[in-house]
Amino acid sequence: MSYYPWVNDEEDESFAWLDSHRKEELDGKGYLLKEGVPCKDWFPEGLIFDLSKEGGSKLTDSIPNTSALLVVSEKLRGILERETAKGTIEFLPVRLRTPRKKVLDAPYFIANVLGTVACMDAKKSDFTMDPISKDQVHRFRRLVLQEKKIPKDTKIFRLAERSRLILVRENLGQTILDEDCTGMFFQELDDYGSEFRKRASS
């Protein structure tokens, strides 16, 4: 079974993006949303995310952002709840606000994928470690997985070696696409990090 990184759809300029500035309301705990740990006990009620002035206005099922957060629609939440084992994902409610300061009615959620799976093939992958978080990969030029280390029932997971990276099993990704969800795509693993390979070789 193949696995694919969940990445932003950057091709359609009509899509709304989250504003990239840090949320003061997260009180310095926002990094926990990328570590695979439960966050509902401290997560602020009624949190509002601003949409970027630079992006489009079309709301998608997965709102693209540069913060490595899965911000999903009610529709996509339903698919993830239906297709994954109970306790795999924690859904934290948020609202979206337009650049004109209108808070939108449509419910959205941070899909906080819980736990991590250590399955990077360090010998075959090409990467640079983070100088600060020394157990985390800063950048991949090539990622190869040891699929035998991935539990058979796992359809979505965080890579332990880079916990902000979420990988999706082929059948789950196909289900999401078949139900016409927008805002993300599932990248071929061979292509992940390829932009840094080109830069290094040029």
Backbone as ProteinMPNN parsed JSONL, in Angstrom:
{"seq_chain_A": "MSYYPWVNDEEDESFAWLDSHRKEELDGKGYLLKEGVPCKDWFPEGLIFDLSKEGGSKLTDSIPNTSALLVVSEKLRGILERETAKGTIEFLPVRLRTPRKKVLDAPYFIANVLGTVACMDAKKSDFTMDPISKDQVHRFRRLVLQEKKIPKDTKIFRLAERSRLILVRENLGQTILDEDCTGMFFQELDDYGSEFRKRASS", "coords_chain_A": {"N_chain_A": [[0.853, -1.2, 0.0], [0.563, 2.207, -0.844], [1.755, 5.429, 0.329], [1.08, 8.904, 0.773], [2.22, 12.261, 0.967], [0.269, 14.831, 2.472], [-0.457, 17.764, 1.013], [-0.621, 21.34, 0.359], [-2.88, 22.621, -2.121], [-1.627, 24.536, -4.462], [-2.124, 25.452, -6.944], [-4.55, 26.6, -7.83], [-5.513, 29.815, -7.968], [-7.775, 30.961, -6.958], [-8.387, 29.963, -4.515], [-8.946, 30.431, -1.032], [-6.572, 31.28, 1.483], [-5.122, 30.659, 4.714], [-4.155, 33.348, 6.822], [-0.752, 33.899, 7.461], [0.297, 34.816, 9.852], [1.222, 34.501, 13.31], [-0.945, 33.088, 15.801], [-1.951, 34.871, 18.48], [-3.748, 34.045, 20.352], [-3.22, 31.416, 20.822], [-1.378, 31.324, 22.763], [1.382, 30.721, 22.818], [1.416, 27.983, 22.498], [0.959, 26.869, 20.076], [2.715, 25.261, 18.612], [2.32, 22.729, 19.568], [0.243, 21.701, 18.145], [1.338, 20.46, 16.037], [2.637, 18.236, 16.799], [1.419, 15.867, 17.323], [0.094, 15.442, 19.714], [-2.596, 15.391, 22.155], [-4.716, 18.262, 22.255], [-7.052, 19.421, 23.075], [-7.645, 20.117, 25.71], [-6.472, 22.55, 26.32], [-6.988, 24.131, 24.168], [-8.239, 27.12, 22.803], [-11.626, 28.195, 23.125], [-13.855, 29.168, 20.541], [-11.991, 30.118, 18.698], [-10.698, 32.154, 16.119], [-9.575, 32.163, 12.821], [-7.848, 34.216, 10.583], [-8.329, 34.924, 7.137], [-6.105, 35.202, 4.389], [-5.171, 38.277, 2.828], [-3.839, 38.126, 0.475], [-4.584, 35.79, -0.763], [-7.155, 33.943, -2.607], [-10.79, 33.926, -2.617], [-12.31, 31.685, -2.471], [-13.662, 29.141, -0.567], [-12.318, 26.111, 0.549], [-12.257, 22.505, 1.125], [-10.095, 21.731, 2.573], [-8.265, 24.083, 4.015], [-5.718, 25.849, 2.531], [-2.478, 26.538, 3.926], [0.477, 27.944, 5.485], [1.246, 26.971, 7.861], [1.336, 24.322, 8.489], [-1.034, 23.09, 9.323], [-3.97, 21.09, 9.383], [-6.783, 22.322, 8.325], [-10.017, 21.779, 8.208], [-13.134, 21.281, 6.443], [-16.601, 20.738, 7.456], [-17.606, 18.695, 5.917], [-15.244, 17.298, 5.07], [-14.262, 16.613, 7.553], [-16.226, 14.764, 8.304], [-15.712, 12.671, 6.481], [-13.12, 11.895, 7.273], [-13.611, 11.081, 9.9], [-15.277, 8.917, 9.43], [-13.667, 7.183, 7.956], [-11.341, 6.613, 9.363], [-9.77, 5.108, 12.263], [-11.288, 5.298, 15.504], [-10.211, 7.889, 17.635], [-7.963, 8.51, 16.215], [-7.786, 11.059, 15.146], [-8.086, 14.307, 16.441], [-10.576, 16.707, 16.581], [-10.723, 20.13, 16.411], [-12.667, 22.891, 16.911], [-12.866, 25.8, 14.809], [-13.32, 29.168, 13.551], [-13.581, 31.057, 10.52], [-12.377, 34.18, 9.257], [-12.918, 36.801, 7.048], [-10.803, 39.007, 4.996], [-12.177, 41.39, 5.143], [-13.153, 41.377, 7.63], [-15.372, 39.838, 8.243], [-16.902, 37.289, 9.994], [-17.224, 34.009, 9.093], [-19.994, 31.758, 8.591], [-19.674, 29.058, 8.068], [-18.688, 26.012, 9.497], [-15.448, 25.061, 10.594], [-12.569, 22.955, 11.267], [-9.612, 22.215, 13.08], [-7.863, 19.471, 12.16], [-6.344, 17.493, 14.134], [-3.986, 15.256, 13.913], [-3.282, 12.482, 15.788], [-0.531, 11.091, 17.635], [2.485, 9.517, 16.351], [4.402, 7.939, 13.715], [7.31, 6.183, 13.431], [9.042, 5.727, 10.703], [10.807, 6.385, 8.705], [13.188, 5.669, 6.226], [16.302, 5.98, 6.871], [18.697, 5.504, 5.555], [18.132, 5.489, 2.849], [16.804, 7.847, 2.408], [17.125, 11.407, 1.774], [18.109, 14.121, 3.53], [18.019, 16.987, 5.795], [18.788, 17.612, 9.113], [16.999, 19.3, 11.764], [18.465, 22.088, 13.297], [17.708, 22.997, 15.785], [15.435, 21.561, 16.923], [16.508, 18.699, 17.471], [15.784, 16.073, 16.982], [14.204, 16.121, 14.816], [13.534, 16.23, 11.318], [14.547, 18.844, 9.247], [14.38, 19.465, 6.528], [13.423, 17.658, 3.674], [15.003, 16.221, 0.879], [14.63, 13.941, -0.376], [12.342, 11.432, 0.433], [12.057, 8.301, 1.805], [10.152, 5.57, 2.822], [9.937, 3.054, 5.365], [7.854, 0.743, 4.957], [7.049, -1.505, 6.338], [7.106, -0.804, 8.955], [4.865, 0.639, 9.427], [1.796, 0.49, 10.981], [-0.716, -1.857, 9.991], [-3.404, -1.055, 9.954], [-3.36, 1.649, 9.738], [-4.352, 4.648, 8.346], [-3.834, 7.335, 8.152], [-1.22, 9.408, 9.241], [1.272, 11.024, 11.327], [4.62, 11.625, 10.484], [7.135, 10.476, 12.512], [9.746, 11.414, 12.462], [9.503, 13.869, 11.304], [7.25, 15.627, 12.472], [5.35, 17.452, 11.656], [4.669, 16.714, 9.148], [2.179, 15.078, 7.397], [1.014, 11.965, 6.396], [-0.871, 10.05, 4.068], [-2.711, 7.12, 3.493], [-3.095, 5.353, 0.408], [-5.768, 4.484, -0.245], [-7.413, 6.018, 1.447], [-6.784, 8.626, 0.623], [-7.741, 8.475, -2.001], [-10.473, 8.134, -1.554], [-11.112, 10.612, -0.397], [-10.598, 12.317, -2.564], [-12.403, 11.269, -4.405], [-14.772, 12.11, -3.34], [-14.819, 14.676, -4.025], [-13.39, 16.627, -2.576], [-11.583, 19.626, -1.898], [-8.642, 21.794, -2.069], [-6.36, 20.548, -1.233], [-3.761, 18.225, -2.198], [-2.546, 14.908, -2.805], [0.64, 14.086, -2.715], [2.915, 12.418, -4.871], [5.212, 10.227, -3.417], [7.799, 10.024, -4.391], [8.146, 12.503, -5.498], [8.204, 14.251, -3.409], [9.902, 16.843, -1.843], [11.356, 17.377, -4.091], [11.76, 19.908, -5.144], [13.843, 20.96, -3.709], [15.899, 19.323, -4.394], [16.394, 20.069, -7.023], [17.283, 22.636, -6.625], [19.626, 22.189, -5.226], [21.168, 20.935, -7.127], [21.475, 22.758, -9.106]], "CA_chain_A": [[0.0, 0.0, 0.0], [1.361, 3.426, -0.963], [1.432, 6.556, 1.207], [1.286, 10.17, 0.081], [2.159, 13.482, 1.78], [-0.873, 15.749, 2.32], [0.143, 19.074, 0.752], [-1.527, 22.392, -0.124], [-3.085, 22.825, -3.55], [-1.173, 25.894, -4.735], [-2.328, 25.726, -8.363], [-5.746, 27.395, -8.077], [-5.35, 31.101, -7.287], [-9.047, 31.401, -6.385], [-8.558, 29.395, -3.186], [-8.595, 31.224, 0.155], [-5.5, 30.756, 2.339], [-5.037, 31.249, 6.042], [-3.096, 34.323, 7.067], [0.379, 33.158, 8.025], [0.811, 35.36, 11.107], [0.984, 33.64, 14.473], [-2.144, 33.376, 16.572], [-1.64, 35.186, 19.869], [-4.684, 33.325, 21.207], [-2.699, 30.089, 21.132], [-0.595, 31.474, 23.987], [2.679, 30.055, 22.723], [1.272, 26.526, 22.461], [0.598, 26.446, 18.726], [3.615, 24.211, 18.118], [1.803, 21.43, 19.999], [-0.695, 21.231, 17.134], [2.104, 19.773, 14.991], [3.448, 17.194, 17.441], [0.662, 14.63, 17.488], [-0.365, 15.291, 21.097], [-3.928, 15.973, 22.357], [-4.671, 19.695, 22.542], [-8.382, 19.95, 23.368], [-7.744, 20.614, 27.085], [-6.035, 23.95, 26.402], [-7.318, 24.851, 22.94], [-9.223, 28.17, 23.136], [-12.961, 28.117, 22.535], [-14.205, 30.296, 19.681], [-10.808, 30.63, 17.994], [-10.949, 32.636, 14.763], [-8.427, 32.3, 11.94], [-8.026, 35.191, 9.514], [-7.946, 34.544, 5.792], [-5.089, 36.097, 3.851], [-5.536, 39.259, 1.799], [-3.151, 37.766, -0.768], [-5.2, 34.62, -1.373], [-8.456, 34.13, -3.222], [-11.921, 33.962, -1.691], [-13.049, 30.423, -2.54], [-13.407, 28.247, 0.563], [-12.086, 24.724, 0.166], [-12.468, 21.549, 2.224], [-8.86, 21.81, 3.355], [-7.825, 25.454, 3.756], [-4.259, 25.89, 2.422], [-1.787, 27.42, 4.864], [1.911, 27.685, 5.632], [1.476, 26.633, 9.27], [1.285, 22.858, 8.636], [-2.258, 22.693, 10.008], [-5.078, 20.617, 8.562], [-7.998, 23.059, 8.676], [-10.905, 21.042, 7.321], [-14.567, 21.573, 6.464], [-17.448, 19.732, 8.1], [-17.658, 17.558, 4.985], [-14.007, 16.526, 5.144], [-14.228, 16.014, 8.891], [-17.077, 13.576, 8.279], [-15.007, 11.599, 5.773], [-12.012, 11.434, 8.111], [-14.181, 10.346, 11.037], [-15.84, 7.664, 8.929], [-12.676, 6.315, 7.331], [-10.196, 6.328, 10.227], [-10.105, 4.516, 13.554], [-11.629, 6.241, 16.558], [-9.048, 8.334, 18.392], [-6.845, 8.827, 15.324], [-7.76, 12.498, 14.892], [-8.818, 15.19, 17.35], [-11.108, 17.819, 15.794], [-10.802, 21.328, 17.236], [-13.457, 23.844, 16.107], [-12.388, 27.164, 14.567], [-14.091, 29.932, 12.573], [-12.759, 31.798, 9.562], [-12.748, 35.583, 9.117], [-12.435, 37.343, 5.781], [-10.026, 40.243, 5.144], [-13.101, 42.486, 5.475], [-13.512, 41.174, 9.045], [-16.625, 39.113, 8.411], [-16.729, 35.921, 10.482], [-18.063, 33.161, 8.25], [-20.837, 30.799, 9.306], [-19.277, 27.671, 7.8], [-17.814, 25.464, 10.545], [-14.185, 24.418, 10.227], [-11.918, 22.265, 12.377], [-8.24, 21.727, 12.949], [-7.784, 18.019, 12.279], [-5.074, 17.239, 14.811], [-3.674, 13.83, 13.817], [-2.624, 12.138, 17.044], [0.503, 10.076, 17.567], [3.437, 9.551, 15.234], [4.942, 6.649, 13.305], [8.718, 6.285, 13.042], [9.187, 4.783, 9.587], [11.712, 6.902, 7.681], [14.376, 4.888, 5.899], [17.356, 7.002, 6.936], [19.767, 5.194, 4.619], [17.719, 5.781, 1.478], [16.285, 9.218, 2.327], [18.087, 12.501, 1.701], [17.463, 15.104, 4.396], [18.815, 17.808, 6.695], [18.16, 17.648, 10.432], [16.744, 20.617, 12.332], [19.524, 22.406, 14.266], [17.134, 23.286, 17.105], [14.744, 20.324, 17.321], [17.522, 17.807, 16.912], [15.214, 14.781, 16.585], [13.295, 16.375, 13.703], [14.082, 16.602, 10.014], [14.205, 20.203, 8.825], [14.025, 19.487, 5.107], [13.674, 16.465, 2.868], [15.22, 16.279, -0.561], [14.004, 12.689, -0.796], [11.818, 10.673, 1.569], [11.75, 6.889, 1.568], [9.544, 4.984, 4.018], [9.992, 1.616, 5.659], [6.423, 0.508, 5.114], [6.821, -2.577, 7.313], [6.985, -0.203, 10.286], [3.575, 1.33, 9.51], [0.734, -0.463, 11.346], [-1.546, -2.174, 8.826], [-4.702, -0.38, 9.97], [-3.137, 3.1, 9.764], [-4.686, 5.312, 7.092], [-3.288, 8.684, 8.182], [-0.304, 9.498, 10.388], [2.395, 11.968, 11.313], [5.935, 11.005, 10.457], [7.801, 10.809, 13.769], [10.981, 12.139, 12.183], [9.091, 15.236, 10.958], [5.867, 15.433, 12.925], [4.436, 18.349, 10.941], [4.336, 16.073, 7.876], [1.107, 14.097, 7.514], [0.962, 11.054, 5.261], [-2.191, 9.449, 3.887], [-2.692, 5.888, 2.72], [-3.665, 5.538, -0.924], [-7.224, 4.323, -0.327], [-8.05, 7.16, 2.091], [-6.619, 9.76, -0.287], [-8.636, 8.299, -3.144], [-11.829, 8.392, -1.073], [-11.253, 12.061, -0.237], [-10.683, 12.905, -3.903], [-13.638, 10.8, -5.04], [-15.885, 12.88, -2.789], [-14.652, 16.037, -4.563], [-12.822, 17.579, -1.619], [-10.651, 20.543, -2.552], [-7.716, 22.557, -1.238], [-5.132, 19.801, -0.986], [-3.582, 17.046, -3.032], [-1.691, 13.902, -2.186], [1.807, 14.118, -3.594], [3.707, 11.197, -5.036], [6.335, 10.257, -2.469], [9.036, 10.266, -5.145], [8.247, 13.926, -5.821], [8.286, 15.061, -2.197], [11.228, 17.416, -1.657], [12.079, 17.488, -5.361], [12.14, 21.307, -5.415], [15.146, 21.208, -3.07], [16.893, 18.581, -5.18], [16.737, 20.892, -8.188], [18.048, 23.793, -6.141], [20.948, 21.74, -4.821], [21.935, 20.508, -8.282], [21.613, 23.851, -10.082]], "C_chain_A": [[0.886, 1.247, 0.0], [0.856, 4.511, -0.018], [1.865, 7.856, 0.53], [1.276, 11.334, 1.067], [0.931, 14.318, 1.436], [-0.279, 17.149, 2.168], [-0.917, 20.049, 0.24], [-1.666, 22.332, -1.634], [-2.777, 24.291, -3.849], [-1.471, 26.324, -6.172], [-3.482, 26.703, -8.62], [-5.675, 28.698, -7.275], [-6.644, 31.619, -6.676], [-9.238, 30.911, -4.958], [-8.148, 30.378, -2.091], [-7.504, 30.505, 0.946], [-5.631, 31.369, 3.731], [-3.934, 32.288, 6.067], [-1.981, 33.618, 7.827], [0.866, 33.696, 9.369], [0.431, 34.456, 12.279], [-0.26, 34.074, 15.221], [-1.766, 33.623, 18.034], [-2.526, 34.382, 20.818], [-4.189, 31.93, 21.577], [-1.702, 30.115, 22.276], [0.714, 30.686, 23.975], [2.622, 28.541, 22.632], [0.979, 25.992, 21.061], [1.462, 25.328, 18.185], [3.108, 22.817, 18.491], [0.831, 20.836, 18.986], [0.011, 20.47, 16.01], [2.913, 18.605, 15.553], [2.699, 15.892, 17.682], [0.169, 14.375, 18.899], [-1.762, 15.899, 21.236], [-3.83, 17.429, 22.793], [-6.011, 20.262, 23.022], [-8.485, 20.551, 24.771], [-7.337, 22.077, 27.211], [-6.491, 24.783, 25.212], [-8.431, 25.863, 23.219], [-10.554, 28.004, 22.407], [-13.217, 29.361, 21.678], [-13.041, 30.892, 18.916], [-11.159, 30.996, 16.549], [-9.622, 32.752, 14.016], [-8.763, 33.314, 10.85], [-7.59, 34.6, 8.181], [-7.039, 35.616, 5.2], [-5.656, 37.048, 2.802], [-4.94, 38.873, 0.449], [-3.809, 36.598, -1.486], [-6.507, 34.969, -2.073], [-9.545, 34.128, -2.171], [-12.696, 32.653, -1.646], [-12.671, 29.514, -1.372], [-13.311, 26.81, 0.064], [-12.326, 23.812, 1.365], [-11.235, 21.416, 3.108], [-8.259, 23.179, 3.036], [-6.294, 25.493, 3.681], [-3.65, 26.89, 3.407], [-0.33, 27.031, 4.945], [2.263, 27.269, 7.057], [1.423, 25.138, 9.549], [0.105, 22.4, 9.479], [-3.25, 22.139, 8.991], [-6.329, 21.318, 9.062], [-9.068, 22.587, 7.697], [-12.364, 21.455, 7.516], [-15.32, 20.478, 7.214], [-17.553, 18.481, 7.222], [-16.414, 16.683, 5.102], [-13.829, 15.91, 6.527], [-15.047, 14.721, 8.905], [-16.405, 12.396, 7.595], [-13.898, 11.025, 6.645], [-12.514, 10.638, 9.309], [-14.675, 8.968, 10.597], [-14.763, 6.67, 8.519], [-11.5, 5.951, 8.224], [-10.663, 5.788, 11.574], [-10.383, 5.6, 14.592], [-10.376, 6.593, 17.369], [-7.836, 8.668, 17.55], [-6.659, 10.331, 15.185], [-8.615, 13.216, 15.927], [-9.282, 16.4, 16.528], [-11.385, 19.008, 16.713], [-11.503, 22.424, 16.444], [-12.821, 25.224, 16.022], [-13.383, 27.848, 13.63], [-13.106, 30.686, 11.687], [-13.299, 33.211, 9.412], [-12.118, 36.134, 7.848], [-11.567, 38.581, 6.029], [-10.884, 41.465, 5.46], [-13.718, 42.324, 6.865], [-14.886, 40.544, 9.255], [-16.322, 37.69, 8.858], [-17.731, 35.034, 9.745], [-18.819, 32.12, 9.078], [-20.337, 29.367, 9.175], [-18.341, 27.146, 8.888], [-16.57, 24.812, 9.955], [-13.54, 23.843, 11.489], [-10.436, 22.077, 12.061], [-8.297, 20.226, 13.163], [-6.401, 17.691, 12.831], [-4.825, 15.732, 14.831], [-2.803, 13.448, 15.011], [-1.613, 11.01, 16.852], [1.411, 10.267, 16.365], [3.879, 8.125, 14.924], [6.371, 6.874, 12.824], [8.982, 5.262, 11.94], [10.057, 5.323, 8.461], [12.877, 5.937, 7.481], [15.539, 5.87, 5.793], [18.463, 6.757, 5.914], [19.409, 5.603, 3.192], [17.18, 7.197, 1.301], [17.43, 10.221, 2.258], [17.479, 13.683, 2.441], [18.5, 15.889, 5.199], [18.085, 17.87, 8.029], [17.998, 19.088, 10.916], [17.809, 20.93, 13.378], [18.994, 22.677, 15.672], [16.413, 22.067, 17.67], [15.533, 19.162, 16.728], [17.01, 16.416, 16.543], [14.285, 14.903, 15.382], [14.049, 16.728, 12.425], [13.616, 18.014, 9.676], [13.703, 20.211, 7.39], [14.372, 18.15, 4.46], [13.998, 16.863, 1.442], [14.681, 14.985, -1.196], [13.565, 11.949, 0.462], [11.479, 9.268, 1.113], [11.246, 6.304, 2.883], [9.882, 3.506, 4.139], [8.551, 1.199, 5.975], [6.109, -0.611, 6.106], [6.628, -2.029, 8.725], [5.668, 0.54, 10.48], [2.504, 0.309, 9.87], [-0.265, -0.628, 10.204], [-2.853, -1.41, 8.791], [-4.581, 1.139, 9.911], [-3.395, 3.712, 8.395], [-4.141, 6.732, 7.008], [-2.392, 8.791, 9.399], [0.691, 10.629, 10.199], [3.692, 11.169, 11.288], [6.691, 11.423, 11.709], [9.044, 11.66, 13.544], [10.737, 13.574, 11.698], [7.587, 15.31, 11.237], [4.876, 16.389, 12.275], [4.008, 17.779, 9.588], [3.298, 14.978, 8.104], [1.044, 13.281, 6.227], [-0.366, 10.308, 5.264], [-2.052, 8.188, 3.047], [-3.5, 6.066, 1.446], [-5.185, 5.457, -0.94], [-7.974, 5.46, 0.362], [-7.957, 8.391, 1.195], [-7.571, 9.673, -1.463], [-10.081, 8.567, -2.752], [-12.086, 9.889, -0.95], [-11.401, 12.742, -1.594], [-11.972, 12.511, -4.605], [-14.851, 11.582, -4.554], [-15.713, 14.381, -3.066], [-14.209, 17.056, -3.516], [-11.718, 18.374, -2.302], [-9.711, 21.187, -1.543], [-6.413, 21.855, -0.955], [-4.948, 18.788, -2.11], [-2.596, 16.132, -2.34], [-0.534, 13.633, -3.131], [2.466, 12.756, -3.682], [4.943, 11.295, -4.138], [7.65, 10.547, -3.178], [9.244, 11.744, -5.456], [8.448, 14.802, -4.587], [9.723, 15.532, -1.969], [11.995, 17.66, -2.939], [12.516, 18.913, -5.667], [13.498, 21.639, -4.794], [16.249, 20.429, -3.753], [17.356, 19.433, -6.349], [17.618, 22.062, -7.761], [19.48, 23.373, -5.815], [21.808, 21.395, -6.04], [22.185, 21.619, -9.287], [22.816, 24.722, -9.766]], "O_chain_A": [[1.85, 1.325, 0.761], [-0.308, 4.516, 0.381], [2.868, 7.905, -0.182], [0.399, 11.389, 1.929], [0.592, 14.493, 0.265], [0.338, 17.662, 3.102], [-1.97, 19.64, -0.249], [-0.707, 22.034, -2.346], [-3.569, 25.177, -3.528], [-1.112, 27.43, -6.576], [-3.4, 27.536, -9.522], [-5.766, 28.682, -6.048], [-6.625, 32.613, -5.949], [-10.138, 31.375, -4.258], [-7.134, 31.067, -2.207], [-7.512, 29.28, 1.064], [-6.18, 32.458, 3.897], [-2.903, 32.13, 5.414], [-2.244, 32.828, 8.734], [1.757, 33.103, 9.975], [-0.567, 33.737, 12.226], [-0.594, 35.258, 15.275], [-1.32, 32.715, 18.735], [-2.125, 34.07, 21.939], [-4.678, 31.328, 22.532], [-1.229, 29.067, 22.718], [1.102, 30.073, 24.969], [3.658, 27.878, 22.684], [0.774, 24.791, 20.885], [0.995, 24.523, 17.378], [3.423, 21.838, 17.815], [0.614, 19.624, 18.961], [-0.642, 19.903, 15.134], [3.771, 18.05, 14.867], [3.271, 14.925, 18.185], [-0.141, 13.239, 19.257], [-2.09, 16.834, 20.506], [-2.971, 17.789, 23.599], [-6.102, 21.447, 23.34], [-9.332, 21.414, 25.002], [-7.805, 22.772, 28.112], [-6.391, 26.009, 25.241], [-9.454, 25.51, 23.805], [-10.587, 27.707, 21.213], [-12.837, 30.47, 22.053], [-13.094, 32.057, 18.522], [-11.832, 30.237, 15.851], [-8.67, 33.358, 14.507], [-9.845, 33.267, 10.265], [-6.605, 33.866, 8.108], [-7.199, 36.803, 5.487], [-6.507, 36.672, 1.996], [-5.469, 39.247, -0.597], [-3.618, 36.427, -2.69], [-6.912, 36.13, -2.127], [-9.275, 34.305, -0.983], [-13.64, 32.52, -0.867], [-11.504, 29.158, -1.206], [-14.125, 26.361, -0.743], [-12.567, 24.282, 2.477], [-11.341, 21.027, 4.271], [-7.798, 23.411, 1.919], [-5.631, 25.196, 4.675], [-4.226, 27.942, 3.684], [0.061, 25.938, 4.535], [3.438, 27.219, 7.422], [1.46, 24.721, 10.706], [0.215, 21.448, 10.252], [-3.359, 22.649, 7.876], [-6.875, 20.954, 10.104], [-9.044, 22.937, 6.517], [-12.771, 21.908, 8.586], [-14.759, 19.437, 7.558], [-17.584, 17.358, 7.723], [-16.522, 15.462, 5.221], [-13.301, 14.804, 6.652], [-14.61, 13.708, 9.452], [-16.507, 11.26, 8.059], [-13.752, 9.807, 6.746], [-11.91, 9.636, 9.689], [-14.508, 7.98, 11.312], [-14.917, 5.464, 8.708], [-10.727, 5.059, 7.876], [-11.81, 5.99, 11.971], [-9.789, 6.678, 14.56], [-9.591, 5.72, 17.738], [-6.797, 9.061, 18.081], [-5.534, 10.826, 15.114], [-9.724, 12.786, 16.244], [-8.473, 17.043, 15.857], [-12.168, 18.914, 17.658], [-10.993, 22.851, 15.408], [-12.308, 25.753, 17.008], [-14.195, 27.181, 12.989], [-11.956, 30.917, 12.06], [-14.51, 33.431, 9.435], [-10.924, 35.953, 7.607], [-11.581, 39.143, 7.124], [-10.383, 42.461, 5.982], [-14.662, 43.023, 7.232], [-15.49, 40.698, 10.317], [-15.579, 36.968, 8.193], [-18.936, 35.284, 9.773], [-18.346, 31.667, 10.121], [-20.551, 28.55, 10.07], [-17.315, 27.763, 9.173], [-16.636, 24.105, 8.949], [-13.905, 24.189, 12.612], [-10.06, 21.812, 10.919], [-8.727, 19.758, 14.217], [-5.42, 17.622, 12.091], [-5.382, 15.015, 15.663], [-1.73, 14.014, 15.22], [-1.801, 10.109, 16.034], [1.135, 11.076, 15.479], [3.75, 7.225, 15.754], [6.607, 7.667, 11.913], [9.127, 4.071, 12.214], [10.045, 4.768, 7.362], [13.472, 5.452, 8.444], [15.736, 6.508, 4.759], [19.1, 7.706, 5.455], [20.275, 6.014, 2.421], [17.104, 7.697, 0.179], [18.561, 9.917, 2.638], [16.441, 14.199, 2.028], [19.673, 15.522, 5.276], [16.887, 18.15, 8.067], [18.758, 19.976, 10.53], [18.039, 20.113, 14.269], [19.745, 22.595, 16.644], [16.737, 21.595, 18.76], [15.253, 18.706, 15.62], [17.709, 15.658, 15.87], [13.655, 13.928, 14.972], [15.061, 17.428, 12.451], [12.435, 18.336, 9.804], [12.721, 20.88, 7.072], [15.451, 17.593, 4.666], [13.348, 17.735, 0.865], [14.331, 14.945, -2.376], [14.317, 11.851, 1.432], [10.719, 9.068, 0.166], [11.847, 6.52, 3.936], [10.084, 2.81, 3.144], [8.099, 1.294, 7.116], [5.008, -0.653, 6.657], [6.059, -2.7, 9.586], [5.384, 1.019, 11.578], [2.316, -0.657, 9.13], [-0.615, 0.342, 9.531], [-3.372, -1.137, 7.709], [-5.583, 1.845, 10.021], [-2.752, 3.352, 7.409], [-4.001, 7.277, 5.913], [-2.754, 8.321, 10.477], [0.92, 11.119, 9.093], [3.834, 10.166, 11.987], [6.87, 12.618, 11.943], [9.355, 12.532, 14.354], [11.657, 14.392, 11.684], [6.765, 15.083, 10.348], [3.669, 16.154, 12.341], [3.09, 18.301, 8.954], [3.509, 14.066, 8.904], [1.022, 13.827, 5.124], [-0.912, 9.98, 6.317], [-1.369, 8.181, 2.024], [-4.464, 6.83, 1.407], [-5.834, 6.279, -1.587], [-9.059, 5.836, -0.083], [-8.938, 9.115, 1.027], [-8.145, 10.68, -1.878], [-10.835, 9.159, -3.524], [-13.142, 10.38, -1.347], [-12.23, 13.638, -1.757], [-12.569, 13.319, -5.316], [-15.844, 11.703, -5.271], [-16.356, 15.227, -2.445], [-14.611, 18.218, -3.569], [-11.01, 17.862, -3.171], [-9.94, 21.138, -0.335], [-5.458, 22.478, -0.49], [-5.874, 18.528, -2.88], [-1.901, 16.533, -1.407], [-0.698, 13.039, -4.196], [2.563, 12.032, -2.692], [5.626, 12.319, -4.11], [8.515, 11.234, -2.635], [10.374, 12.19, -5.654], [8.822, 15.968, -4.71], [10.647, 14.72, -1.909], [13.146, 18.096, -2.905], [13.512, 19.125, -6.359], [14.22, 22.5, -5.298], [17.413, 20.826, -3.7], [18.549, 19.515, -6.638], [18.571, 22.425, -8.449], [20.429, 24.106, -6.092], [23.03, 21.542, -6.0], [22.993, 21.468, -10.204], [23.084, 25.687, -10.481]]}, "name": "protein", "num_of_chains": 1, "seq": "MSYYPWVNDEEDESFAWLDSHRKEELDGKGYLLKEGVPCKDWFPEGLIFDLSKEGGSKLTDSIPNTSALLVVSEKLRGILERETAKGTIEFLPVRLRTPRKKVLDAPYFIANVLGTVACMDAKKSDFTMDPISKDQVHRFRRLVLQEKKIPKDTKIFRLAERSRLILVRENLGQTILDEDCTGMFFQELDDYGSEFRKRASS"}
